[in-house]
Amino acid sequence: CFPPLSWQTYDVDFTNAKSKDGKKVKNAKITVRLNGIVIHKDFEIPRKTGGSRRDPEGTPGPIKLQGHGNPLQFRNVWILEK
């Protein structure tokens, strides 16, 4: 990470879970880069988090950006569908 209050770049490549006939057949996965350095590569996400929506897993929904009490700002947010 860069020092506090410096802009960071955070790239997230998310692939949604896959379902067939209402049953999950493949976990969601994520690749994350922080300032160009891969910190998670094809990391599988086995289940939804406790704070997620109640929709069936794999259902498209909103993107939420979360902080944990520290000053936080976002700029130049891009969302690209694959």
MODELLER restraints for C-alpha pairs under 7 A, 6 or more apart:
rsr = mdl.restraints
at = mdl.atoms
rsr.add(forms.Gaussian(group=physical.xy_distance, feature=features.Distance(at['CA:2:A'], at['CA:8:A']), mean=6.62, stdev=0.5))
rsr.add(forms.Gaussian(group=physical.xy_distance, feature=features.Distance(at['CA:8:A'], at['CA:35:A']), mean=5.99, stdev=0.5))
rsr.add(forms.Gaussian(group=physical.xy_distance, feature=features.Distance(at['CA:9:A'], at['CA:34:A']), mean=5.80, stdev=0.5))
rsr.add(forms.Gaussian(group=physical.xy_distance, feature=features.Distance(at['CA:9:A'], at['CA:35:A']), mean=4.73, stdev=0.5))
rsr.add(forms.Gaussian(group=physical.xy_distance, feature=features.Distance(at['CA:10:A'], at['CA:33:A']), mean=5.73, stdev=0.5))
rsr.add(forms.Gaussian(group=physical.xy_distance, feature=features.Distance(at['CA:10:A'], at['CA:34:A']), mean=4.75, stdev=0.5))
rsr.add(forms.Gaussian(group=physical.xy_distance, feature=features.Distance(at['CA:10:A'], at['CA:35:A']), mean=6.23, stdev=0.5))
rsr.add(forms.Gaussian(group=physical.xy_distance, feature=features.Distance(at['CA:11:A'], at['CA:32:A']), mean=5.70, stdev=0.5))
rsr.add(forms.Gaussian(group=physical.xy_distance, feature=features.Distance(at['CA:11:A'], at['CA:33:A']), mean=5.04, stdev=0.5))
rsr.add(forms.Gaussian(group=physical.xy_distance, feature=features.Distance(at['CA:11:A'], at['CA:34:A']), mean=6.59, stdev=0.5))
rsr.add(forms.Gaussian(group=physical.xy_distance, feature=features.Distance(at['CA:12:A'], at['CA:30:A']), mean=6.94, stdev=0.5))
rsr.add(forms.Gaussian(group=physical.xy_distance, feature=features.Distance(at['CA:12:A'], at['CA:31:A']), mean=5.91, stdev=0.5))
rsr.add(forms.Gaussian(group=physical.xy_distance, feature=features.Distance(at['CA:12:A'], at['CA:32:A']), mean=4.68, stdev=0.5))
rsr.add(forms.Gaussian(group=physical.xy_distance, feature=features.Distance(at['CA:12:A'], at['CA:33:A']), mean=6.58, stdev=0.5))
rsr.add(forms.Gaussian(group=physical.xy_distance, feature=features.Distance(at['CA:13:A'], at['CA:30:A']), mean=5.61, stdev=0.5))
rsr.add(forms.Gaussian(group=physical.xy_distance, feature=features.Distance(at['CA:13:A'], at['CA:31:A']), mean=5.11, stdev=0.5))
rsr.add(forms.Gaussian(group=physical.xy_distance, feature=features.Distance(at['CA:13:A'], at['CA:32:A']), mean=6.41, stdev=0.5))
rsr.add(forms.Gaussian(group=physical.xy_distance, feature=features.Distance(at['CA:14:A'], at['CA:29:A']), mean=5.99, stdev=0.5))
rsr.add(forms.Gaussian(group=physical.xy_distance, feature=features.Distance(at['CA:14:A'], at['CA:30:A']), mean=4.52, stdev=0.5))
rsr.add(forms.Gaussian(group=physical.xy_distance, feature=features.Distance(at['CA:14:A'], at['CA:31:A']), mean=6.61, stdev=0.5))
rsr.add(forms.Gaussian(group=physical.xy_distance, feature=features.Distance(at['CA:15:A'], at['CA:28:A']), mean=5.54, stdev=0.5))
rsr.add(forms.Gaussian(group=physical.xy_distance, feature=features.Distance(at['CA:15:A'], at['CA:29:A']), mean=5.28, stdev=0.5))
rsr.add(forms.Gaussian(group=physical.xy_distance, feature=features.Distance(at['CA:15:A'], at['CA:30:A']), mean=6.26, stdev=0.5))
rsr.add(forms.Gaussian(group=physical.xy_distance, feature=features.Distance(at['CA:16:A'], at['CA:28:A']), mean=4.59, stdev=0.5))
rsr.add(forms.Gaussian(group=physical.xy_distance, feature=features.Distance(at['CA:16:A'], at['CA:29:A']), mean=6.77, stdev=0.5))
rsr.add(forms.Gaussian(group=physical.xy_distance, feature=features.Distance(at['CA:16:A'], at['CA:58:A']), mean=5.72, stdev=0.5))
rsr.add(forms.Gaussian(group=physical.xy_distance, feature=features.Distance(at['CA:17:A'], at['CA:26:A']), mean=5.54, stdev=0.5))
rsr.add(forms.Gaussian(group=physical.xy_distance, feature=features.Distance(at['CA:17:A'], at['CA:27:A']), mean=4.67, stdev=0.5))
rsr.add(forms.Gaussian(group=physical.xy_distance, feature=features.Distance(at['CA:17:A'], at['CA:28:A']), mean=3.91, stdev=0.5))
rsr.add(forms.Gaussian(group=physical.xy_distance, feature=features.Distance(at['CA:17:A'], at['CA:57:A']), mean=6.91, stdev=0.5))
rsr.add(forms.Gaussian(group=physical.xy_distance, feature=features.Distance(at['CA:17:A'], at['CA:58:A']), mean=4.90, stdev=0.5))
rsr.add(forms.Gaussian(group=physical.xy_distance, feature=features.Distance(at['CA:18:A'], at['CA:24:A']), mean=5.83, stdev=0.5))
rsr.add(forms.Gaussian(group=physical.xy_distance, feature=features.Distance(at['CA:18:A'], at['CA:25:A']), mean=5.74, stdev=0.5))
rsr.add(forms.Gaussian(group=physical.xy_distance, feature=features.Distance(at['CA:18:A'], at['CA:26:A']), mean=4.99, stdev=0.5))
rsr.add(forms.Gaussian(group=physical.xy_distance, feature=features.Distance(at['CA:18:A'], at['CA:27:A']), mean=6.69, stdev=0.5))
rsr.add(forms.Gaussian(group=physical.xy_distance, feature=features.Distance(at['CA:18:A'], at['CA:58:A']), mean=6.36, stdev=0.5))
rsr.add(forms.Gaussian(group=physical.xy_distance, feature=features.Distance(at['CA:19:A'], at['CA:25:A']), mean=5.26, stdev=0.5))
rsr.add(forms.Gaussian(group=physical.xy_distance, feature=features.Distance(at['CA:19:A'], at['CA:26:A']), mean=6.90, stdev=0.5))
rsr.add(forms.Gaussian(group=physical.xy_distance, feature=features.Distance(at['CA:27:A'], at['CA:44:A']), mean=6.10, stdev=0.5))
rsr.add(forms.Gaussian(group=physical.xy_distance, feature=features.Distance(at['CA:27:A'], at['CA:45:A']), mean=5.93, stdev=0.5))
rsr.add(forms.Gaussian(group=physical.xy_distance, feature=features.Distance(at['CA:27:A'], at['CA:46:A']), mean=5.47, stdev=0.5))
rsr.add(forms.Gaussian(group=physical.xy_distance, feature=features.Distance(at['CA:28:A'], at['CA:44:A']), mean=5.83, stdev=0.5))
rsr.add(forms.Gaussian(group=physical.xy_distance, feature=features.Distance(at['CA:28:A'], at['CA:45:A']), mean=5.20, stdev=0.5))
rsr.add(forms.Gaussian(group=physical.xy_distance, feature=features.Distance(at['CA:28:A'], at['CA:46:A']), mean=6.92, stdev=0.5))
rsr.add(forms.Gaussian(group=physical.xy_distance, feature=features.Distance(at['CA:29:A'], at['CA:42:A']), mean=5.51, stdev=0.5))
rsr.add(forms.Gaussian(group=physical.xy_distance, feature=features.Distance(at['CA:29:A'], at['CA:43:A']), mean=5.23, stdev=0.5))
rsr.add(forms.Gaussian(group=physical.xy_distance, feature=features.Distance(at['CA:29:A'], at['CA:44:A']), mean=4.26, stdev=0.5))
rsr.add(forms.Gaussian(group=physical.xy_distance, feature=features.Distance(at['CA:29:A'], at['CA:45:A']), mean=5.51, stdev=0.5))
rsr.add(forms.Gaussian(group=physical.xy_distance, feature=features.Distance(at['CA:30:A'], at['CA:41:A']), mean=6.70, stdev=0.5))
rsr.add(forms.Gaussian(group=physical.xy_distance, feature=features.Distance(at['CA:30:A'], at['CA:42:A']), mean=5.15, stdev=0.5))
rsr.add(forms.Gaussian(group=physical.xy_distance, feature=features.Distance(at['CA:30:A'], at['CA:43:A']), mean=5.17, stdev=0.5))
rsr.add(forms.Gaussian(group=physical.xy_distance, feature=features.Distance(at['CA:30:A'], at['CA:44:A']), mean=6.58, stdev=0.5))
rsr.add(forms.Gaussian(group=physical.xy_distance, feature=features.Distance(at['CA:31:A'], at['CA:40:A']), mean=5.11, stdev=0.5))
rsr.add(forms.Gaussian(group=physical.xy_distance, feature=features.Distance(at['CA:31:A'], at['CA:41:A']), mean=4.38, stdev=0.5))
rsr.add(forms.Gaussian(group=physical.xy_distance, feature=features.Distance(at['CA:31:A'], at['CA:42:A']), mean=5.03, stdev=0.5))
rsr.add(forms.Gaussian(group=physical.xy_distance, feature=features.Distance(at['CA:31:A'], at['CA:43:A']), mean=6.34, stdev=0.5))
rsr.add(forms.Gaussian(group=physical.xy_distance, feature=features.Distance(at['CA:32:A'], at['CA:38:A']), mean=5.84, stdev=0.5))
rsr.add(forms.Gaussian(group=physical.xy_distance, feature=features.Distance(at['CA:32:A'], at['CA:39:A']), mean=5.72, stdev=0.5))
rsr.add(forms.Gaussian(group=physical.xy_distance, feature=features.Distance(at['CA:32:A'], at['CA:40:A']), mean=5.02, stdev=0.5))
rsr.add(forms.Gaussian(group=physical.xy_distance, feature=features.Distance(at['CA:32:A'], at['CA:41:A']), mean=6.55, stdev=0.5))
rsr.add(forms.Gaussian(group=physical.xy_distance, feature=features.Distance(at['CA:33:A'], at['CA:39:A']), mean=5.63, stdev=0.5))
rsr.add(forms.Gaussian(group=physical.xy_distance, feature=features.Distance(at['CA:48:A'], at['CA:57:A']), mean=6.94, stdev=0.5))
